[in-house]
Amino acid sequence: MARKISLCGMIFSFLVLASALSFSQDAAATPAAVSTAALKDGAHSDVVTNQTVMDMVSAKLPADIIVTKIQTSKTDFDLSTTALVKLNENSVPADVVKAMLQAGSASATAAAATAPEPPSDPNDPISWHDPGIYVYASNGRETKLTMLEPTVYSQGKSGGYFASAMTYGIAKIKWKAVVRNAHSNVKIGDPKAVFYFYFEEKGAGLSHPQFGGTSTPNEFTLLKFEVKKDERETTVMKANAFGASTGTDDKANTGFKFEKLQPGIYKVTPSRDLSPGEYCFIGAGIGGGAFAPGAAQANRLFDFSVE
């Protein structure tokens, strides 16, 4: 009986000793080890605020552990002067405050980068648009900006030889530039339409050499086409026995005035309401040959229809 009691006592003592050793090992764990484990388990599960930082400092967590927590967590810091003073009053280390400031700066930069830009009004003439010529016309519901696409004439033709021969060279021979199709793709129904020119010196816009290096509406002519069946034409050169001249027909010219709104942006207003017909802007340019349209042998035109 004594042996049984002794054996039971030994077993009980062994269990008590094992429990004590286990408790001792848990108690011996360092704050850093406990905190690192907590960081791994919940680094992304909560939002670190000023109060969170002050609580960790009050719990005497090492500064490097607090910095790691800040760097690996979502943050929502108050970094105003008053808040920084309060952090200092609560003995928050300088390295921790610095980490808070860096996290706040990174959040602000990320928010600015992802914030959508306010949409610009495509029909606002004052806002910048791709270089080109635009018509600003009403369709009865709204006034819209529409870009005029450049067109190159397809051929040239001459006429008036018979009249010149019959008048011994006094009557002029005319050379005309011809554009295919009787009507432009851009159609407007507003006789009071105005136009906006957007010049871009640095890009391949109106100021590019392919447009003749123009930089002001003063280097353009607004004229009205003659419509012939399935084509449009305009006179570009006249000659008789006494000489020759290049340029558009005076009867086709439609005057306009312009004003500079901003660098590179001009408003162009026709001198009178536009009657129904086919029109185009012709700019001064280089080259183009004998049949080049325009007062200075431009090789491109910007056409539109008034219905």
PAZAPA-4460 file (N, C-alpha, C; in steps of 0.05 Angstrom, whole numbers, plus 32768, in hexadecimal, padded with zeros to 4 digits):
% residues 307
    n_x    n_y    n_z   ca_x   ca_y   ca_z    c_x    c_y    c_z   seq   type   mol
   8011   7FE8   8000   8000   8000   8000   8011   8019   8000     1      M     A
   8027   8018   800F   8039   802E   8011   8046   8034   7FF6     2      A     A
   804C   801E   7FE7   8059   8021   7FCD   8046   802F   7FB9     3      R     A
   802C   8027   7FBB   8018   8033   7FA9   8016   8050   7FAE     4      K     A
   8014   8058   7FC7   8012   8075   7FCE   802A   8084   7FC4     5      I     A
   8042   8078   7FC8   805B   8085   7FC0   805B   8088   7FA2     6      S     A
   8052   8075   7F92   8052   8076   7F75   803F   808C   7F6B     7      L     A
   8028   808D   7F78   8014   80A2   7F71   8020   80BD   7F76     8      C     A
   802D   80C0   7F8D   8039   80DA   7F94   804E   80E2   7F80     9      G     A
   805D   80CE   7F76   8072   80D5   7F63   8066   80DE   7F48    10      M     A
   8051   80D1   7F40   8043   80D9   7F27   8038   80F5   7F29    11      I     A
   802B   80FB   7F40   8020   8116   7F44   8036   812B   7F44    12      F     A
   804C   8125   7F51   8062   8138   7F52   806D   813D   7F37    13      S     A
   806F   8128   7F26   8079   812B   7F0B   8067   813E   7EFA    14      F     A
   804D   813A   7EFD   803A   814B   7EEE   803C   8168   7EF7    15      L     A
   803E   816D   7F11   8041   8188   7F1B   805B   8195   7F11    16      V     A
   8070   8185   7F10   808A   8190   7F06   8089   8197   7EE9    17      L     A
   807C   8186   7ED9   8079   818B   7EBC   8069   81A4   7EB6    18      A     A
   8054   81A8   7EC6   8044   81C0   7EC2   8054   81D9   7ECA    19      S     A
   8063   81D7   7EDF   8073   81ED   7EE7   8088   81F5   7ED2    20      A     A
   8095   81E0   7EC7   80A9   81E5   7EB2   809D   81F2   7E9A    21      L     A
   8085   81E9   7E92   8077   81F5   7E7B   8070   8212   7E80    22      S     A
   8066   8218   7E98   805F   8234   7E9F   8078   8245   7EA0    23      F     A
   808E   8239   7EAA   80A7   8248   7EAC   80B1   8250   7E90    24      S     A
   80AF   823D   7E7D   80B9   8243   7E62   80A8   8258   7E54    25      Q     A
   808D   8257   7E58   807C   826C   7E4D   8082   8287   7E59    26      D     A
   8086   8287   7E73   808B   82A1   7E81   80A6   82AC   7E79    27      A     A
   80B9   829A   7E70   80D3   82A4   7E69   80D4   82B0   7E4D    28      A     A
   80BF   82AE   7E3E   80BF   82B9   7E22   80C2   82D7   7E24    29      A     A
   80D3   82E3   7E12   80D9   82FF   7E12   80C2   830F   7E06    30      T     A
   80BE   8329   7E0E   80A9   8339   7E02   80AC   833B   7DE4    31      P     A
   80C5   833C   7DDA   80CA   833F   7DBE   80BF   8327   7DAF    32      A     A
   80C4   830E   7DBA   80BA   82F6   7DAD   809C   82F6   7DAC    33      A     A
   808F   82FD   7DC3   8072   82FE   7DC3   8067   8312   7DAF    34      V     A
   8074   832A   7DAE   806A   833F   7D9D   806E   8337   7D7F    35      S     A
   8085   832A   7D79   808A   8322   7D5D   8075   830E   7D54    36      T     A
   806E   82FB   7D66   8059   82E8   7D5F   803E   82F6   7D5A    37      A     A
   8039   830A   7D6B   801F   8318   7D68   801F   8327   7D4E    38      A     A
   8036   8332   7D46   8037   8341   7D2D   8031   832E   7D15    39      L     A
   803C   8315   7D17   8038   8302   7D01   801B   82FA   7CFF    40      K     A
   800E   82F8   7D16   7FF2   82EF   7D16   7FDE   8305   7D0E    41      D     A
   7FE4   831E   7D15   7FD0   8333   7D11   7FDB   834D   7D05    42      G     A
   7FF1   834B   7CF5   7FFD   8363   7CEA   7FEA   8372   7CD8    43      A     A
   7FD8   8363   7CCA   7FC7   8370   7CB6   7FAA   836F   7CBF    44      H     A
   7FA5   8367   7CD8   7F89   8363   7CE1   7F7E   837C   7CEE    45      S     A
   7F8E   8390   7CF5   7F84   83A8   7D02   7F91   83C0   7CF6    46      D     A
   7F87   83D8   7CFD   7F91   83F1   7CF3   7FA0   83FF   7D0A    47      V     A
   7FB9   8406   7D05   7FC9   8413   7D1A   7FC4   8430   7D1B    48      V     A
   7FBD   843B   7D32   7FB7   8457   7D35   7FCB   8463   7D4A    49      T     A
   7FC8   847D   7D4F   7FD9   848A   7D64   7FD5   847C   7D7F    50      N     A
   7FBC   8475   7D85   7FB7   8468   7D9F   7FC4   844D   7DA0    51      Q     A
   7FC3   843E   7D89   7FD0   8424   7D88   7FEE   8426   7D8F    52      T     A
   7FFB   843A   7D83   8017   843E   7D88   801D   8445   7DA5    53      V     A
   800D   8457   7DB0   8011   845E   7DCC   800C   8446   7DDF    54      M     A
   7FF9   8435   7DD7   7FF4   841D   7DE8   800C   840A   7DE7    55      D     A
   8018   8407   7DCF   802F   83F5   7DCD   8047   8401   7DDD    56      M     A
   804A   841B   7DDC   8060   8428   7DEB   805B   8424   7E09    57      V     A
   8042   8428   7E11   803B   8425   7E2E   8040   8408   7E37    58      S     A
   803C   83F5   7E24   8041   83D9   7E2B   805F   83D2   7E2A    59      A     A
   8070   83E6   7E25   808D   83E3   7E24   8097   83D0   7E0E    60      K     A
   8089   83D0   7DF7   8093   83C1   7DE0   80AB   83CF   7DD5    61      L     A
   80BF   83C0   7DCC   80D6   83CD   7DC0   80CF   83DE   7DA7    62      P     A
   80DE   83F4   7DA3   80D8   8406   7D8D   80D8   83F9   7D72    63      A     A
   80EC   83E6   7D6E   80ED   83D9   7D53   80D5   83C8   7D4E    64      D     A
   80C9   83BC   7D63   80B1   83AC   7D5F   809A   83BF   7D57    65      I     A
   8098   83D6   7D64   8082   83E9   7D5D   8085   83F3   7D41    66      I     A
   809E   83F9   7D38   80A3   8402   7D1D   809B   83EC   7D09    67      V     A
   80A1   83D3   7D0F   809A   83BD   7CFD   807B   83BB   7CFB    68      T     A
   806E   83BE   7D12   8051   83BD   7D12   8045   83D3   7D00    69      K     A
   8051   83EB   7D01   8047   8401   7CF0   804C   83FB   7CD3    70      I     A
   8063   83F0   7CCD   806A   83EB   7CB1   805B   83D4   7CA4    71      Q     A
   8050   83C2   7CB5   8043   83AA   7CAA   8025   83AB   7CAE    72      T     A
   801A   83C2   7CB6   7FFD   83C4   7CBC   7FF1   83DB   7CAD    73      S     A
   7FD7   83DB   7CAC   7FC9   83F2   7CA2   7FCA   8407   7CB8    74      K     A
   7FCC   8420   7CB0   7FCF   8435   7CC4   7FBB   844C   7CBF    75      T     A
   7FB4   845A   7CD4   7FA3   8471   7CD3   7FAC   8485   7CE8    76      D     A
   7FC2   8493   7CE2   7FCE   84A4   7CF6   7FC4   84C1   7CF4    77      F     A
   7FC3   84CD   7D0B   7FBF   84EA   7D0D   7FDB   84F6   7D11    78      D     A
   7FE5   8504   7CFC   8000   850F   7CFD   8000   852D   7CFF    79      L     A
   7FEB   8538   7D0A   7FEA   8555   7D0F   7FFE   855D   7D25    80      S     A
   8004   8576   7D28   8017   857F   7D3C   800D   8578   7D58    81      T     A
   7FF4   857B   7D5D   7FE9   8574   7D78   7FED   8556   7D7D    82      T     A
   7FE8   8546   7D69   7FEB   8529   7D6D   8008   8521   7D71    83      A     A
   801A   852E   7D63   8037   8528   7D68   8040   8530   7D84    84      L     A
   8036   8546   7D8D   803C   854E   7DA9   8032   853A   7DBD    85      V     A
   801A   852F   7DB8   800F   851B   7DCA   8020   8502   7DCA    86      K     A
   8029   84FA   7DB2   803A   84E2   7DB0   8054   84E6   7DC0    87      L     A
   805F   84FE   7DBF   8078   8503   7DCE   8072   8503   7DEC    88      N     A
   805B   850D   7DF4   8054   850D   7E11   8050   84F1   7E1B    89      E     A
   8049   84DE   7E09   8045   84C2   7E11   805E   84B2   7E0C    90      N     A
   8075   84BF   7E09   8090   84B2   7E07   8092   84A0   7DEF    91      S     A
   8085   84A7   7DD9   8088   8497   7DC1   80A4   849D   7DB5    92      V     A
   80B5   8489   7DB0   80D0   848D   7DA6   80D0   849C   7D8B    93      P     A
   80E5   84AA   7D86   80E8   84B9   7D6D   80E7   84A7   7D55    94      A     A
   80F3   8490   7D56   80F3   847D   7D40   80D7   8474   7D39    95      D     A
   80C6   8471   7D4D   80AB   8469   7D49   809B   847F   7D3B    96      V     A
   809F   8498   7D45   8091   84AF   7D3A   809A   84B2   7D1D    97      V     A
   80B3   84AE   7D17   80BD   84B0   7CFB   80AF   849C   7CE9    98      K     A
   80AC   8483   7CF4   809F   846E   7CE4   8082   8476   7CDF    99      A     A
   8075   8482   7CF3   805A   848B   7CEF   8058   84A0   7CD9   100      M     A
   806B   84B3   7CD9   806B   84C8   7CC5   806F   84BC   7CA9   101      L     A
   8082   84A9   7CA7   8087   849D   7C8D   806F   848D   7C83   102      Q     A
   8061   8480   7C95   8049   8471   7C8D   8033   8484   7C84   103      A     A
   8030   849A   7C92   801C   84AE   7C8A   8022   84BA   7C6F   104      G     A
   803B   84C0   7C6A   8043   84CB   7C50   803F   84B7   7C39   105      S     A
   8045   849E   7C3E   8041   8489   7C29   8023   8486   7C23   106      A     A
   8012   8487   7C38   7FF6   8485   7C33   7FEB   849C   7C23   107      S     A
   7FF4   84B4   7C29   7FEB   84CB   7C1A   7FF3   84CA   7BFD   108      A     A
   800C   84C1   7BF8   8016   84BF   7BDC   8006   84AA   7BCD   109      T     A
   8000   8493   7BDA   7FF1   847E   7BCC   7FD5   8488   7BC6   110      A     A
   7FC9   8497   7BD8   7FAE   84A1   7BD4   7FAD   84B5   7BBD   111      A     A
   7FC2   84C6   7BBC   7FC3   84DA   7BA6   7FC7   84CC   7B8B   112      A     A
   7FD7   84B6   7B8B   7FDC   84A8   7B72   7FC4   849A   7B67   113      A     A
   7FB3   8490   7B79   7F9C   8480   7B70   7F83   8491   7B6D   114      T     A
   7F83   84AA   7B77   7F6C   84BB   7B75   7F66   84C2   7B57   115      A     A
   7F4E   84BE   7B4D   7F48   84C4   7B31   7F49   84E2   7B2C   116      P     A
   7F53   84E9   7B15   7F54   8505   7B0E   7F38   850E   7B06   117      E     A
   7F31   8527   7B0D   7F16   8530   7B06   7F14   8531   7AE7   118      P     A
   7EFE   8526   7ADC   7EFB   8525   7ABF   7EF9   8541   7AB4   119      P     A
   7F08   8546   7A9D   7F07   8560   7A90   7EEF   8560   7A7D   120      S     A
   7EE4   8578   7A78   7ECD   857A   7A66   7ED7   857B   7A4A   121      D     A
   7ED1   8566   7A39   7EDB   8566   7A1E   7ED0   857C   7A0D   122      P     A
   7EBA   8589   7A16   7EAE   859F   7A07   7EB4   85BA   7A12   123      N     A
   7EC8   85BB   7A24   7ED1   85D5   7A2F   7EE7   85E0   7A1E   124      D     A
   7EE3   85F5   7A0E   7EF8   85FF   79FC   7F11   8608   7A0A   125      P     A
   7F0F   8611   7A23   7F26   861C   7A31   7F39   8606   7A3B   126      I     A
   7F2E   85EE   7A40   7F40   85D8   7A49   7F50   85CE   7A31   127      S     A
   7F67   85C3   7A37   7F79   85BA   7A21   7F6E   85A2   7A13   128      W     A
   7F71   85A1   79F8   7F69   858B   79E7   7F81   8583   79D6   129      H     A
   7F7E   856C   79C9   7F93   8563   79B6   7F96   8579   79A1   130      D     A
   7FAE   857E   7998   7FB2   8592   7984   7FA1   858E   796B   131      P     A
   7F96   85A4   7961   7F85   85A3   7949   7F72   85BA   7948   132      G     A
   7F5F   85B8   7935   7F4A   85CC   7932   7F30   85BF   7939   133      I     A
   7F20   85CD   794A   7F07   85C3   7954   7EF1   85D7   794D   134      Y     A
   7ED9   85CC   7946   7EC2   85DD   7942   7EB1   85DB   795B   135      V     A
   7EA7   85F2   7965   7E97   85F4   797D   7E7B   85FC   7974   136      Y     A
   7E69   85E9   7972   7E4F   85EE   7967   7E39   85E1   7977   137      A     A
   7E21   85ED   7975   7E0A   85E2   7983   7DFB   85CF   7971   138      S     A
   7DF0   85B9   797E   7DE0   85A7   796F   7DC2   85A9   7977   139      N     A
   7DBC   85BF   7986   7DA1   85C3   798F   7D9D   85BA   79AC   140      G     A
   7DAE   85A8   79B5   7DAC   859E   79D1   7DC4   85A7   79E1   141      R     A
   7DDB   85A7   79D5   7DF4   85AF   79E3   7E08   85BA   79CF   142      E     A
   7E1C   85C8   79D9   7E31   85D2   79C8   7E49   85C1   79CC   143      T     A
   7E53   85B6   79B6   7E69   85A2   79B8   7E81   85AA   79A7   144      K     A
   7E98   85A1   79B0   7EB1   85A4   79A1   7EB6   858B   7990   145      L     A
   7EBA   858F   7976   7EBF   8579   7964   7ED9   857E   7954   146      T     A
   7EEB   856B   7954   7F05   856F   7947   7F01   856C   7929   147      M     A
   7F0E   857E   7919   7F0E   857D   78FC   7F27   856C   78F4   148      L     A
   7F22   8556   78E7   7F38   8545   78DE   7F45   8551   78C5   149      E     A
   7F5F   8550   78C2   7F6C   855A   78AA   7F66   8549   7892   150      P     A
   7F63   8557   787B   7F5E   854A   7862   7F72   8553   784D   151      T     A
   7F7B   8542   783C   7F8D   8549   7826   7F7E   8547   780C   152      V     A
   7F80   855C   77FB   7F71   855A   77E2   7F7C   8544   77D1   153      Y     A
   7F6B   8538   77C0   7F72   8520   77B1   7F7E   8526   7796   154      S     A
   7F78   853D   778A   7F82   8543   7770   7F80   8560   776A   155      Q     A
   7F8B   8569   7753   7F88   8584   774A   7F7F   8584   772E   156      G     A
   7F70   8599   7726   7F68   859B   770A   7F68   85B9   7702   157      K     A
   7F68   85BD   76E8   7F69   85D9   76DE   7F52   85DD   76CB   158      S     A
   7F4C   85F7   76C6   7F37   85FE   76B4   7F3A   861A   76AB   159      G     A
   7F2B   8622   7696   7F2C   863D   768C   7F3F   8641   7675   160      G     A
   7F49   862A   7669   7F5B   862D   7653   7F4D   8639   763A   161      Y     A
   7F35   8631   7635   7F27   863B   761E   7F22   865A   7620   162      F     A
   7F19   8662   7638   7F14   867E   763C   7F2E   868E   763A   163      A     A
   7F43   8683   7644   7F5D   8691   7642   7F66   8693   7625   164      S     A
   7F61   867E   7616   7F69   867F   75FA   7F59   8693   75EA   165      A     A
   7F3F   8694   75F0   7F2D   86A6   75E2   7F32   86C3   75E8   166      M     A
   7F3E   86C8   7600   7F43   86E4   7608   7F61   86EB   7606   167      T     A
   7F6F   86D9   75F7   7F8C   86DD   75F2   7F9C   86DF   760D   168      Y     A
   7F95   86CE   7620   7FA4   86CC   7639   7F9B   86DF   764E   169      G     A
   7F85   86EF   7649   7F7C   8701   765E   7F6D   86F2   7673   170      I     A
   7F5A   86E1   766B   7F4B   86D1   767E   7F5E   86BD   768C   171      A     A
   7F59   86B9   76A6   7F6B   86A9   76B6   7F65   868B   76B4   172      K     A
   7F79   867C   76B5   7F77   865F   76B8   7F78   8658   76D6   173      I     A
   7F66   8647   76DE   7F64   8641   76FB   7F6D   8624   7700   174      K     A
   7F7C   8621   7716   7F83   8606   771F   7F74   8601   773A   175      W     A
   7F68   85EA   773C   7F58   85E5   7754   7F61   85CC   7762   176      K     A
   7F5F   85CD   777D   7F64   85B5   778D   7F49   85A7   7792   177      A     A
   7F49   858D   778F   7F30   857E   7791   7F30   856B   77A9   178      V     A
   7F1B   856B   77B8   7F18   8559   77CF   7F01   8545   77C9   179      V     A
   7F07   852C   77CC   7EF2   8518   77C6   7EDB   851A   77DA   180      R     A
   7EC4   8511   77D1   7EAB   8511   77E1   7EA0   852E   77E1   181      N     A
   7E86   852F   77DE   7E79   8549   77DD   7E75   8556   77F8   182      A     A
   7E77   8546   780D   7E72   8551   7828   7E87   8547   783C   183      H     A
   7E8C   8558   7850   7E9F   8551   7865   7E93   853E   7878   184      S     A
   7EA4   852F   7887   7E9A   851D   789B   7E90   852C   78B4   185      N     A
   7E9A   8544   78B9   7E92   8554   78D0   7E7C   8567   78C6   186      V     A
   7E64   8563   78D2   7E4D   8573   78CA   7E42   8582   78E2   187      K     A
   7E3C   859C   78DE   7E31   85AC   78F3   7E18   85BA   78E9   188      I     A
   7E06   85C2   78FB   7DEE   85D0   78F3   7DEC   85EB   7900   189      G     A
   7E02   85F5   7909   7E03   860E   7918   7E11   8624   7907   190      D     A
   7E03   8637   78FC   7E10   864C   78EB   7E22   865F   78FB   191      P     A
   7E1E   865F   7916   7E2E   8670   7927   7E45   8661   7935   192      K     A
   7E4D   864B   792A   7E62   863B   7935   7E7C   864B   7936   193      A     A
   7E8C   8646   794B   7EA6   8651   794D   7EBA   863A   794E   194      V     A
   7ED4   8641   794C   7EE9   862D   794A   7EFF   8632   795F   195      F     A
   7F0C   861D   7967   7F22   861F   797A   7F3A   8611   796E   196      Y     A
   7F51   861F   796E   7F6A   8614   7964   7F7B   860E   797C   197      F     A
   7F86   85F5   797E   7F98   85ED   7993   7FB3   85E6   7986   198      Y     A
   7FC6   85F7   798B   7FE1   85F3   7980   7FF3   85E6   7995   199      F     A
   8004   85D4   798C   8017   85C6   799E   8032   85C8   7992   200      E     A
   8043   85D9   799E   805E   85DD   7993   8070   85C4   7997   201      E     A
   806B   85B4   79AC   807D   859E   79B2   8076   8584   79A5   202      K     A
   805E   8581   799B   8055   8568   7990   804E   856A   7973   203      G     A
   8043   8554   7968   803C   8552   794C   8020   855E   7948   204      A     A
   801D   8577   7950   8003   8584   794D   8002   8597   7936   205      G     A
   7FF3   85AC   7939   7FF1   85C0   7923   800B   85CD   791E   206      L     A
   801C   85CF   7933   8036   85DD   792F   804B   85CB   7923   207      S     A
   8045   85B1   7920   8058   859E   7914   805D   85A6   78F7   208      H     A
   8075   85A0   78ED   807B   85A7   78D1   8067   859C   78BD   209      P     A
   805A   8585   78C3   8047   857A   78B0   802F   858C   78AC   210      Q     A
   802B   859E   78BF   8015   85B1   78BC   8020   85CD   78B3   211      F     A
   8039   85CD   78AB   8045   85E6   78A1   8051   85F7   78B7   212      G     A
   8053   85ED   78CF   805F   85FC   78E5   804E   8613   78EE   213      G     A
   8034   8613   78E9   8022   8629   78F1   801F   862A   790F   214      T     A
   801A   8642   791A   8018   8645   7936   8003   865A   793D   215      S     A
   7FF3   8663   792A   7FDE   8677   792E   7FC9   8674   7919   216      T     A
   7FAF   867A   7920   7F9A   8678   790C   7F9E   868C   78F5   217      P     A
   7FAF   86A0   78F9   7FB4   86B4   78E4   7FC1   86A7   78CC   218      N     A
   7FCC   868F   78CE   7FD8   8682   78B8   7FC5   866E   78AA   219      E     A
   7FAB   8670   78B0   7F97   865F   78A4   7F83   8670   7895   220      F     A
   7F76   8664   7882   7F60   8670   7872   7F47   865F   7875   221      T     A
   7F31   866B   787A   7F17   865D   787B   7F09   8662   7860   222      L     A
   7F03   864D   7851   7EF6   8651   7837   7EDF   863E   7833   223      L     A
   7ECF   8644   7820   7EB8   8634   7819   7EBD   8625   77FF   224      K     A
   7EB8   860B   77FF   7EBD   85FB   77E7   7EA7   85FF   77D2   225      F     A
   7EAE   85FA   77B9   7E9B   85F5   77A4   7E95   85D7   77A3   226      E     A
   7E7C   85D0   77A4   7E75   85B3   77A4   7E6E   85AB   7788   227      V     A
   7E7B   8597   777D   7E77   858D   7762   7E72   856F   7764   228      K     A
   7E58   8568   7762   7E4F   854C   7762   7E5A   853D   777B   229      K     A
   7E6E   852D   7778   7E78   851D   778F   7E94   8527   7798   230      D     A
   7E99   8541   7794   7EB3   854B   779D   7EB0   8569   77A4   231      E     A
   7EC5   8573   77B2   7EC6   858F   77B9   7EE0   859A   77AD   232      R     A
   7EDF   85B3   77A5   7EF7   85BF   7799   7EFA   85DC   77A1   233      E     A
   7F13   85E6   779F   7F19   8602   77A5   7F30   860B   7793   234      T     A
   7F2F   8623   778B   7F44   862E   7779   7F5D   8634   778A   235      T     A
   7F74   862B   777F   7F8D   862F   778D   7FA1   863F   777D   236      V     A
   7F9C   8643   7763   7FAF   8652   7753   7FA1   865D   773A   237      M     A
   7FA9   8675   7733   7F9E   8682   771A   7FB6   868C   770A   238      K     A
   7FB2   868C   76EF   7FC7   8696   76DE   7FBC   86A0   76C4   239      A     A
   7FC8   86B5   76B9   7FC2   86BE   769E   7FDB   86C8   7690   240      N     A
   7FD8   86D5   767B   7FEF   86DE   766C   8000   86F2   767B   241      A     A
   7FF5   86FE   768F   8003   8713   769D   8010   8709   76B8   242      F     A
   800B   86EF   76BF   8017   86E5   76D8   8005   86D0   76E5   243      G     A
   800E   86C7   76FB   8000   86B2   770A   8000   86B9   7728   244      A     A
   7FEC   86AE   7736   7FEB   86B2   7752   7FE0   8698   775F   245      S     A
   7FE9   8692   7777   7FDF   867C   7786   7FCE   8686   779D   246      T     A
   7FBC   8675   77A6   7FAB   867D   77BC   7F8E   8676   77B6   247      G     A
   7F7D   8676   77CB   7F61   866F   77C7   7F52   8686   77BA   248      T     A
   7F3B   8680   77AF   7F2A   8694   77A3   7F1E   86A6   77B8   249      D     A
   7F20   86C0   77B2   7F15   86D4   77C6   7EF8   86D0   77CC   250      D     A
   7EE9   86C6   77B8   7ECC   86C2   77BC   7EC7   86AC   77D0   251      K     A
   7EDA   8699   77D2   7ED6   8682   77E4   7EE0   8688   7800   252      A     A
   7EF0   869D   7804   7EFB   86A3   781E   7EE5   86AC   7831   253      N     A
   7EE6   86A2   7849   7ED4   86AA   785F   7EE5   86B6   7875   254      T     A
   7EE2   86CF   787A   7EF3   86DC   788E   7EED   86D3   78AA   255      G     A
   7F00   86D7   78BC   7EFC   86D0   78D8   7F0E   86E2   78E9   256      F     A
   7F07   86E3   7902   7F18   86F1   7916   7F20   86DC   792B   257      K     A
   7F36   86E1   7939   7F3E   86CE   794D   7F49   86DD   7965   258      F     A
   7F48   86CF   797C   7F54   86D9   7994   7F63   86C3   79A3   259      E     A
   7F79   86CB   79AF   7F89   86B8   79BE   7F7E   86B6   79DB   260      K     A
   7F76   869D   79E2   7F6B   8699   79FD   7F80   8691   7A11   261      L     A
   7F92   867F   7A08   7FA9   8676   7A19   7FBF   8670   7A05   262      Q     A
   7FD7   866C   7A0F   7FED   8663   79FD   7FE5   864A   79EE   263      P     A
   7FE4   864C   79D3   7FDE   8636   79C3   7FC0   8631   79BE   264      G     A
   7FAE   8641   79CA   7F91   863E   79C7   7F86   8658   79BC   265      I     A
   7F78   8655   79A4   7F6C   866C   7997   7F4F   8667   7991   266      Y     A
   7F3F   867C   7994   7F23   867B   798C   7F20   8689   7972   267      K     A
   7F14   867B   795E   7F10   8686   7943   7EF2   8689   793E   268      V     A
   7EEA   86A1   7937   7ECE   86A7   7932   7ECA   86B1   7915   269      T     A
   7EBB   86A4   7904   7EB6   86AD   78E9   7EAA   86C9   78E9   270      P     A
   7EB0   86D9   78D4   7EA7   86F4   78D3   7E88   86F6   78CF   271      S     A
   7E7C   86E1   78C5   7E5F   86E1   78C1   7E55   86C4   78C6   272      R     A
   7E3B   86C2   78C9   7E2F   86A7   78CD   7E36   8696   78B4   273      D     A
   7E3A   867D   78BA   7E42   866A   78A4   7E29   8660   7896   274      L     A
   7E27   8665   787C   7E10   865B   786D   7E15   863E   7867   275      S     A
   7E00   862F   7860   7E03   8612   785A   7E17   860E   7844   276      P     A
   7E28   85FA   7847   7E3C   85F4   7833   7E53   85E5   783E   277      G     A
   7E68   85E2   782E   7E80   85D3   7835   7E97   85E7   783A   278      E     A
   7EA5   85E5   7851   7EBA   85F8   7858   7ED3   85E9   7860   279      Y     A
   7EE9   85F8   7861   7F02   85EC   786C   7F14   8603   7875   280      C     A
   7F26   85FC   7887   7F3C   860D   788F   7F55   8603   7880   281      F     A
   7F63   8615   7873   7F7C   860E   7865   7F92   861E   7872   282      I     A
   7FA7   8610   7879   7FBE   861D   7886   7FD6   8620   7874   283      G     A
   7FE6   8634   787A   7FFF   8638   786B   8011   8621   786F   284      A     A
   8020   8619   785A   8032   8603   785D   8048   8604   7848   285      G     A
   8058   85EF   7847   806E   85EF   7834   8069   85D8   7821   286      I     A
   8073   85DB   7809   8071   85C6   77F5   8054   85C4   77EB   287      G     A
   804F   85AE   77DD   8034   85A9   77D4   8031   85AA   77B6   288      G     A
   8044   85B7   77A8   8042   85B7   778B   802F   85CD   7781   289      G     A
   802B   85CC   7767   801B   85E1   775A   7FFE   85E1   7762   290      A     A
   7FF4   85CA   776A   7FD8   85C9   7771   7FD3   85C9   778F   291      F     A
   7FE7   85D1   779E   7FE3   85D1   77BB   7FCE   85E6   77C3   292      A     A
   7FBB   85DF   77D5   7FA6   85F2   77DC   7FB1   8606   77F0   293      P     A
   7FA4   861E   77F1   7FAA   8631   7806   7FBB   8648   77FC   294      G     A
   7FB9   865E   780C   7FC7   8676   7803   7FE5   8673   7803   295      A     A
   7FEF   8660   7812   800C   865D   7813   8014   8640   780D   296      A     A
   8005   8633   77FB   800A   8618   77F3   8009   8604   780A   297      Q     A
   7FF3   8606   781A   7FF0   85F2   782F   7FE8   85D7   7823   298      A     A
   7FEF   85C2   7830   7FEA   85A8   7824   7FD5   8598   7834   299      N     A
   7FC8   85A5   7847   7FB3   8598   7857   7F9C   85AC   785C   300      R     A
   7F84   85A1   7860   7F6E   85B2   7866   7F5C   85A4   787B   301      L     A
   7F4D   85B3   7889   7F3C   85A9   789F   7F1F   85B1   7898   302      F     A
   7F0F   859D   788F   7EF6   85A3   7883   7EDE   859C   7895   303      D     A
   7EC7   85A9   788F   7EAE   85A5   789E   7E97   85AE   788D   304      F     A
   7E7F   85A4   7893   7E67   85AC   7885   7E54   85BB   7897   305      S     A
   7E47   85CF   788C   7E31   85DD   789A   7E17   85D6   788C   306      V     A
   7E05   85C9   789B   7DEC   85BF   788F   7DD5   85D2   7896   307      E     A
***
